[in-house]
Amino acid sequence: MNYAERLENVTVLGASGKMGSGILLLTAMEMADLSLKPENKDRHFVLNALDVSHQALGGLMKYLKVQVQKAAEKKIVQLRKVYESHADLIDNKDIVDRYVSDVCALVRPTTTLESAYGSSLVFEAVIENPALKIKLFSQINKNSTKEPWFFTNTSSIPVHELDEKAGLGGRLLGVHFYNPPAIQKLVELIRAASTKDELVEFALAYAKNLRKIVVPSNDFAGFIGNGHFMRDALYGISEAERLSKEMPFTEAVYTVNRATQDFLLRPMGIFQLIDYVGLDVCQYIMSVMAERLGTPSGKVSPEVLHSPLLDRLIAAGVKGGQFSDGSQKDGFFKYEKNRPAALYDPETKQYVPVASFQAACDAKMGPLPEPALSWKSIMKHPKKEAALEEFFSKLASMETPGAVLARRYGERSLEIGLKLVSDKVANSEEDVNTVLLSGFYHAYGPINKYFKKAARIKA
């Protein structure tokens, strides 16, 4: 079965979710592009968009039309060549409308699992629940008229576990897109020991056609991305808890968040990132990792992958995440127009306006190194590497509370990255850095020369 044949009949499970909808969009356009090639004129392409809600599927189709139109407008020159034999398509609008129609015509919204029984490729993007994933895989595999390949978008569950429990015999591969899939360039590729080579070869071709950056991760819970992020988040939480012994909790969270954003030149602070992903999602991923990674042999104190603070906040209804329109839900921060405006106080269960303490906290943290940089400015800087080196060289010489906190954080981030390599989760330091650069939009990788000396001494 060649590449085009494998994509003739595809099912996306969880197609209306924020990950599933992006995967469906990308796959629908790839299938449409294949269908428009002369050599595939006799093939009949079908993409089943499977979800539990008819209402959600209706919203999915609206989303699909809007996004395909945007994509078509960007590649109008290419589409003019594709449709050059169609004399009725005269202006750009005609071509764009036709492409939107051709893509959407491939998609079959459905709520019945039976629709997947004729698929050669099943892409799973349901909630991060191993029992549900295994149930779906097993049922499709048992009733399929073919021997389908399965791709899972899991961000934490080991692929070998899902493969073995669903009885797929190596026909499962982890293909972890980052949110949102249509924009994010990174894909983590996770194969189990039993995964067939053909799946990997196909996935690499598929990702290449989608213009994605592929990083292989070995099959350990959390993989590279969450392997770093969850530990980074836990460190941020522990630093805020440490600081809360000498200042109000809200000020401690603000201080750590600002240190990780402004002093470390990240796109957002660690607590904003936790809010973006969702406190409950982070808590669940940590539990998956904790249960499956176990206690490393020879260590007196096993790694703790759990936060009682997250438990407490989630129990109080503080969860973060996004609404269906992409706007940010309240978590550690309360958001106004998607910008942090207040911080949650677990004692009073009220949000405290950031403006009431921001100036005092900033003064206590001290100034940024000069010349001042931001994540946005460094990403566009014509001499990025030299500017980073100057910034962090000056940060290393400063003994203000903000600089000290940021250095400790940078050293810990590096330590986490090095451990992912030494534990063989990642094949190389470059792979760790690529995941954080491409998947988290960091301006530099965690394994770097800016914090390397101190962290290597600790390790």
C-alpha positions as CSV (number, residue, x, y, z in Angstrom):
1,M,0.0,0.0,0.0
2,N,1.6,3.2,-1.2
3,Y,1.4,6.7,0.4
4,A,-1.7,7.9,-1.5
5,E,-3.5,4.5,-1.0
6,R,-2.9,4.6,2.7
7,L,-4.6,8.1,2.8
8,E,-7.6,7.1,0.7
9,N,-9.7,6.3,3.8
10,V,-8.8,8.0,7.0
11,T,-10.5,8.5,10.4
12,V,-9.7,11.2,13.0
13,L,-11.0,10.3,16.4
14,G,-11.9,13.3,18.6
15,A,-12.1,15.4,15.4
16,S,-13.9,18.3,17.0
17,G,-11.4,18.9,19.8
18,K,-8.7,21.5,19.7
19,M,-6.1,19.0,18.7
20,G,-8.3,16.8,16.5
21,S,-9.7,19.7,14.5
22,G,-6.2,20.9,13.6
23,I,-5.1,17.4,12.6
24,L,-8.2,17.0,10.6
25,L,-7.6,20.3,8.8
26,L,-4.0,19.4,7.9
27,T,-5.0,15.8,6.8
28,A,-8.0,17.0,4.8
29,M,-5.8,19.4,2.8
30,E,-3.1,16.8,2.3
31,M,-5.7,14.3,1.0
32,A,-7.3,17.0,-1.3
33,D,-3.9,17.9,-2.7
34,L,-3.3,14.2,-3.5
35,S,-6.7,13.8,-5.0
36,L,-6.0,16.7,-7.4
37,K,-2.9,15.0,-8.9
38,P,-3.5,13.4,-12.3
39,E,-2.1,10.0,-11.1
40,N,-4.8,9.8,-8.4
41,K,-7.8,10.8,-10.5
42,D,-9.4,7.3,-10.1
43,R,-8.9,7.2,-6.3
44,H,-11.8,8.0,-4.0
45,F,-10.6,9.8,-0.8
46,V,-12.7,9.8,2.4
47,L,-11.9,11.5,5.7
48,N,-14.2,10.5,8.6
49,A,-14.4,13.2,11.2
50,L,-15.6,11.3,14.2
51,D,-16.8,12.8,17.5
52,V,-19.5,12.3,20.1
53,S,-21.4,15.5,19.5
54,H,-23.4,16.5,16.3
55,Q,-23.3,20.1,17.5
56,A,-19.5,20.0,17.8
57,L,-19.1,18.5,14.4
58,G,-21.2,21.3,12.9
59,G,-18.8,23.8,14.5
60,L,-15.9,21.8,13.1
61,M,-17.2,22.1,9.5
62,K,-17.5,25.9,9.9
63,Y,-13.9,26.0,11.3
64,L,-12.7,23.8,8.4
65,K,-14.2,26.1,5.8
66,V,-12.7,29.2,7.3
67,Q,-9.2,27.7,7.7
68,V,-9.1,26.1,4.3
69,Q,-10.0,29.4,2.7
70,K,-7.2,31.2,4.5
71,A,-4.7,28.4,3.5
72,A,-6.0,28.6,-0.1
73,E,-5.5,32.3,-0.3
74,K,-1.9,31.9,0.8
75,K,-1.1,29.3,-1.8
76,I,-3.1,30.7,-4.7
77,V,-0.1,30.6,-7.1
78,Q,0.2,26.8,-6.6
79,L,-3.5,26.3,-6.9
80,R,-3.7,28.2,-10.2
81,K,-1.4,25.5,-11.6
82,V,-3.4,22.7,-10.1
83,Y,-6.7,24.0,-11.6
84,E,-5.2,25.3,-14.9
85,S,-7.3,22.9,-16.9
86,H,-10.5,24.2,-15.4
87,A,-11.6,26.9,-17.9
88,D,-14.5,27.9,-15.6
89,L,-12.2,29.0,-12.8
90,I,-11.2,32.4,-13.9
91,D,-10.3,34.7,-11.0
92,N,-8.6,33.9,-7.6
93,K,-11.9,33.8,-5.7
94,D,-13.2,31.1,-8.0
95,I,-10.1,29.0,-7.4
96,V,-10.2,29.5,-3.7
97,D,-13.9,28.6,-3.5
98,R,-13.3,25.5,-5.6
99,Y,-10.5,24.3,-3.3
100,V,-12.5,24.9,-0.2
101,S,-15.3,22.9,-1.8
102,D,-12.9,20.1,-2.8
103,V,-11.4,19.8,0.7
104,C,-14.7,19.9,2.5
105,A,-16.2,17.3,0.2
106,L,-13.7,14.7,1.5
107,V,-14.9,15.1,5.1
108,R,-17.7,13.0,6.5
109,P,-18.8,14.2,10.0
110,T,-20.0,11.2,12.0
111,T,-20.7,10.1,15.6
112,T,-20.6,6.3,14.8
113,L,-17.4,4.3,15.4
114,E,-18.4,1.9,12.6
115,S,-17.3,4.6,10.2
116,A,-13.7,3.9,11.1
117,Y,-13.9,0.2,10.2
118,G,-13.0,0.8,6.6
119,S,-10.1,3.1,7.2
120,S,-6.5,2.3,6.5
121,L,-5.2,5.0,8.8
122,V,-6.8,6.0,12.1
123,F,-5.6,9.2,13.8
124,E,-6.6,9.3,17.5
125,A,-6.8,12.7,19.2
126,V,-9.3,12.0,22.1
127,I,-8.8,13.1,25.7
128,E,-5.6,11.8,27.5
129,N,-7.3,8.7,28.9
130,P,-5.5,5.5,28.3
131,A,-8.6,3.3,29.0
132,L,-10.6,5.2,26.4
133,K,-7.8,5.1,23.8
134,I,-7.3,1.4,24.3
135,K,-11.1,0.7,24.0
136,L,-11.3,2.6,20.8
137,F,-8.2,1.1,19.3
138,S,-9.4,-2.4,20.2
139,Q,-12.9,-2.1,18.9
140,I,-11.7,-0.6,15.5
141,N,-9.0,-3.2,15.2
142,K,-11.4,-6.1,16.0
143,N,-14.0,-5.0,13.5
144,S,-11.9,-3.4,10.7
145,T,-12.1,-4.8,7.2
146,K,-8.4,-3.9,6.8
147,E,-5.3,-4.0,9.0
148,P,-5.3,-0.3,9.9
149,W,-2.4,1.7,11.1
150,F,-3.0,3.8,14.2
151,F,-1.4,7.2,15.0
152,T,-1.9,8.5,18.6
153,N,-1.6,12.2,19.5
154,T,-0.9,11.2,23.2
155,S,1.4,13.7,24.9
156,S,2.3,11.5,27.9
157,I,1.2,7.9,27.7
158,P,3.8,5.4,26.5
159,V,3.0,4.1,23.0
160,H,4.1,0.5,23.9
161,E,1.5,0.4,26.6
162,L,-1.4,1.4,24.3
163,D,-0.1,-0.9,21.6
164,E,0.2,-4.0,23.8
165,K,-3.1,-3.5,25.7
166,A,-5.1,-2.9,22.5
167,G,-3.4,-5.8,20.7
168,L,-2.3,-3.9,17.7
169,G,0.9,-5.8,17.0
170,G,3.1,-2.9,16.3
171,R,0.6,-0.9,14.2
172,L,0.7,2.1,16.5
173,L,2.9,5.1,16.4
174,G,3.0,8.2,18.5
175,V,2.6,11.3,16.4
176,H,2.4,14.1,18.9
177,F,1.3,17.5,17.4
178,Y,1.6,20.6,19.4
179,N,-1.2,23.0,20.0
180,P,-2.5,24.4,17.7
181,P,-1.5,21.7,15.1
182,A,-2.3,24.0,12.1
183,I,0.3,26.6,13.3
184,Q,2.8,24.7,15.4
185,K,5.7,23.4,13.4
186,L,6.8,20.6,15.8
187,V,5.8,17.0,15.8
188,E,7.3,14.5,18.2
189,L,7.5,11.0,16.7
190,I,7.4,8.2,19.3
191,R,7.8,4.6,18.3
192,A,7.5,1.6,20.6
193,A,10.0,-1.3,20.3
194,S,7.3,-3.2,18.4
195,T,6.3,-0.4,16.0
196,K,6.7,-1.4,12.4
197,D,9.2,0.5,10.3
198,E,6.6,1.2,7.6
199,L,4.6,3.4,10.0
200,V,7.6,5.5,10.8
201,E,8.5,5.9,7.1
202,F,4.9,6.9,6.2
203,A,4.7,9.3,9.2
204,L,8.0,11.0,8.1
205,A,6.6,11.5,4.6
206,Y,3.3,12.8,5.9
207,A,5.0,15.2,8.3
208,K,7.3,16.4,5.5
209,N,4.4,17.2,3.3
210,L,2.8,19.2,6.1
211,R,6.2,21.1,6.4
212,K,6.6,20.0,10.1
213,I,9.8,19.7,12.1
214,V,10.0,16.1,13.3
215,V,11.9,15.2,16.5
216,P,12.1,11.6,17.6
217,S,11.4,10.9,21.3
218,N,12.0,7.6,23.0
219,D,9.0,5.8,24.5
220,F,9.1,7.1,28.1
221,A,6.0,8.7,29.7
222,G,5.9,12.5,29.0
223,F,8.4,12.2,26.1
224,I,10.7,15.2,25.5
225,G,8.2,18.1,25.6
226,N,6.2,17.2,28.7
227,G,9.3,15.6,30.2
228,H,10.8,19.0,30.3
229,F,7.7,21.2,30.8
230,M,6.2,19.2,33.7
231,R,9.5,19.3,35.7
232,D,10.0,23.0,34.8
233,A,6.5,23.7,36.0
234,L,7.0,21.8,39.3
235,Y,10.2,23.8,39.9
236,G,8.3,27.1,39.3
237,I,5.6,26.0,41.7
238,S,8.2,25.0,44.3
239,E,10.0,28.4,43.9
240,A,6.7,30.3,44.4
241,E,5.9,28.2,47.5
242,R,9.4,29.0,48.8
243,L,9.0,32.7,48.2
244,S,5.5,32.7,49.7
245,K,7.1,32.2,53.2
246,E,8.5,35.8,52.9
247,M,5.8,37.5,50.8
248,P,2.1,37.0,49.9
249,F,1.4,34.0,47.7
250,T,0.1,36.2,44.9
251,E,3.3,38.2,44.9
252,A,5.4,35.1,44.9
253,V,3.6,33.7,41.9
254,Y,3.9,37.0,40.1
255,T,7.7,37.2,40.9
256,V,8.4,33.7,39.6
257,N,6.2,34.2,36.5
258,R,8.0,37.5,35.7
259,A,11.5,36.0,36.3
260,T,10.7,33.2,33.8
261,Q,9.3,35.5,31.2
262,D,11.2,38.8,31.3
263,F,14.5,37.7,32.9
264,L,14.7,34.4,30.9
265,L,13.3,35.9,27.7
266,R,10.4,33.4,27.3
267,P,7.2,34.0,25.4
268,M,5.2,33.7,28.6
269,G,5.9,33.1,32.3
270,I,5.7,29.6,33.7
271,F,2.4,30.2,35.5
272,Q,0.8,31.6,32.3
273,L,2.0,28.5,30.4
274,I,0.4,26.3,33.1
275,D,-2.8,28.3,32.7
276,Y,-2.6,27.9,28.9
277,V,-2.3,24.2,29.0
278,G,-4.7,23.8,31.9
279,L,-4.0,23.1,35.6
280,D,-6.0,19.9,35.4
281,V,-4.2,18.8,32.2
282,C,-0.8,19.4,33.9
283,Q,-2.0,17.5,37.0
284,Y,-3.1,14.5,34.8
285,I,0.1,14.4,32.8
286,M,2.2,14.5,36.0
287,S,0.1,11.6,37.3
288,V,0.7,9.6,34.1
289,M,4.4,10.2,34.3
290,A,4.6,9.5,38.1
291,E,2.8,6.2,37.8
292,R,4.9,4.9,34.8
293,L,8.4,6.2,35.4
294,G,8.6,4.7,38.9
295,T,11.6,5.0,41.2
296,P,15.0,5.2,39.4
297,S,17.2,2.4,40.7
298,G,20.0,3.4,43.1
299,K,18.3,6.7,44.1
300,V,17.4,7.2,47.8
301,S,14.9,10.0,47.0
302,P,12.7,9.2,44.0
303,E,11.6,12.0,41.8
304,V,8.3,13.6,42.9
305,L,6.0,14.4,39.9
306,H,3.1,15.8,41.8
307,S,1.9,19.2,43.1
308,P,-0.4,19.4,46.1
309,L,-0.9,23.1,45.2
310,L,-2.4,22.1,41.8
311,D,-4.7,19.6,43.6
312,R,-5.9,22.4,45.9
313,L,-6.5,24.9,43.2
314,I,-8.3,22.4,40.9
315,A,-10.5,21.3,43.9
316,A,-11.5,25.0,44.2
317,G,-12.5,25.1,40.5
318,V,-9.3,26.9,39.3
319,K,-8.4,25.0,36.1
320,G,-7.3,27.3,33.3
321,G,-7.3,26.1,29.7
322,Q,-9.2,27.8,26.8
323,F,-12.7,28.4,25.7
324,S,-13.8,27.1,22.4
325,D,-13.0,30.4,20.7
326,G,-9.4,30.2,21.9
327,S,-9.7,32.8,24.7
328,Q,-8.0,32.0,28.0
329,K,-9.8,30.7,31.0
330,D,-8.9,31.9,34.5
331,G,-6.2,29.8,36.3
332,F,-3.4,31.1,38.5
333,F,-4.1,34.4,36.7
334,K,-7.5,36.0,35.9
335,Y,-7.4,37.2,32.3
336,E,-8.9,40.3,30.7
337,K,-8.6,40.4,26.9
338,N,-6.3,37.4,27.2
339,R,-3.8,39.4,29.4
340,P,-3.1,38.6,33.0
341,A,-5.0,41.1,35.3
342,A,-5.2,39.4,38.7
343,L,-3.8,36.5,40.6
344,Y,-5.6,33.8,42.6
345,D,-5.2,33.7,46.4
346,P,-5.9,30.2,47.7
347,E,-6.6,31.5,51.2
348,T,-9.3,34.0,50.4
349,K,-10.3,32.2,47.2
350,Q,-10.3,35.6,45.5
351,Y,-8.4,37.2,42.6
352,V,-6.1,40.0,43.6
353,P,-5.4,42.7,41.0
354,V,-1.8,42.6,39.8
355,A,-1.8,46.4,39.6
356,S,-2.1,46.5,43.4
357,F,1.4,45.0,44.0
358,Q,3.2,44.9,40.6
359,A,5.3,48.1,41.0
360,A,6.5,47.0,44.5
361,C,7.4,43.5,43.2
362,D,9.2,44.8,40.2
363,A,11.2,47.2,42.3
364,K,12.2,44.4,44.7
365,M,13.3,42.1,41.8
366,G,15.5,44.8,40.4
367,P,16.2,45.9,36.8
368,L,16.7,43.8,33.7
369,P,20.2,43.6,32.2
370,E,20.9,46.5,29.8
371,P,20.3,46.9,27.0
372,A,16.9,45.5,27.9
373,L,15.5,42.7,25.7
374,S,12.1,41.0,25.4
375,W,11.2,37.7,23.9
376,K,9.6,39.5,21.0
377,S,12.6,41.7,20.3
378,I,15.2,38.8,20.6
379,M,13.2,36.6,18.2
380,K,13.6,39.4,15.5
381,H,17.1,40.5,16.5
382,P,19.5,40.6,13.6
383,K,22.3,39.4,15.8
384,K,20.4,37.1,18.1
385,E,23.2,35.0,19.4
386,A,25.5,37.9,20.3
387,A,22.6,39.7,22.0
388,L,21.7,36.7,24.1
389,E,25.3,36.2,25.1
390,E,25.6,39.8,26.2
391,F,22.2,39.7,28.1
392,F,23.0,36.6,30.0
393,S,26.6,37.6,30.7
394,K,25.3,40.7,32.4
395,L,22.6,38.7,34.2
396,A,25.3,36.4,35.6
397,S,27.1,39.4,37.2
398,M,23.9,40.7,38.9
399,E,23.0,39.8,42.5
400,T,19.5,41.3,42.5
401,P,16.6,39.0,43.6
402,G,15.2,38.8,40.1
403,A,18.6,38.0,38.5
404,V,19.4,35.3,41.2
405,L,15.9,33.7,40.8
406,A,16.3,33.7,37.0
407,R,19.7,32.1,37.1
408,R,18.5,29.4,39.5
409,Y,15.7,28.7,37.1
410,G,17.9,28.6,34.0
411,E,20.2,26.2,35.8
412,R,17.3,23.9,36.7
413,S,16.0,24.0,33.2
414,L,19.4,23.0,31.8
415,E,19.6,20.2,34.5
416,I,16.2,18.9,33.3
417,G,17.3,18.9,29.7
418,L,20.5,17.1,30.4
419,K,18.7,14.5,32.4
420,L,16.3,13.8,29.5
421,V,19.4,12.9,27.4
422,S,21.1,10.9,30.1
423,D,17.9,9.0,30.8
424,K,17.7,8.3,27.0
425,V,14.3,10.0,26.6
426,A,16.0,12.2,24.0
427,N,18.7,11.0,21.6
428,S,20.7,14.2,21.8
429,E,20.9,17.6,23.4
430,E,20.0,19.1,20.0
431,D,16.6,17.2,20.1
432,V,15.8,18.6,23.5
433,N,16.6,22.1,22.3
434,T,14.6,21.7,19.1
435,V,11.5,20.6,21.0
436,L,11.7,23.7,23.3
437,L,12.5,26.0,20.4
438,S,9.9,24.8,18.0
439,G,7.2,23.5,20.3
440,F,7.4,26.1,23.1
441,Y,8.7,29.0,21.0
442,H,11.7,29.6,23.3
443,A,14.3,31.9,22.1
444,Y,17.1,29.5,23.0
445,G,17.3,25.9,24.1
446,P,17.5,24.8,27.7
447,I,20.8,23.1,27.1
448,N,23.0,26.2,26.5
449,K,26.2,27.9,27.4
450,Y,24.5,30.7,29.4
451,F,23.8,28.4,32.4
452,K,25.9,25.4,31.5
453,K,28.8,25.7,34.0
454,A,26.7,26.0,37.2
455,A,24.2,23.2,36.1
456,R,26.9,20.8,35.1
457,I,28.6,21.2,38.4
458,K,25.3,20.3,40.1
459,A,24.7,17.3,37.9
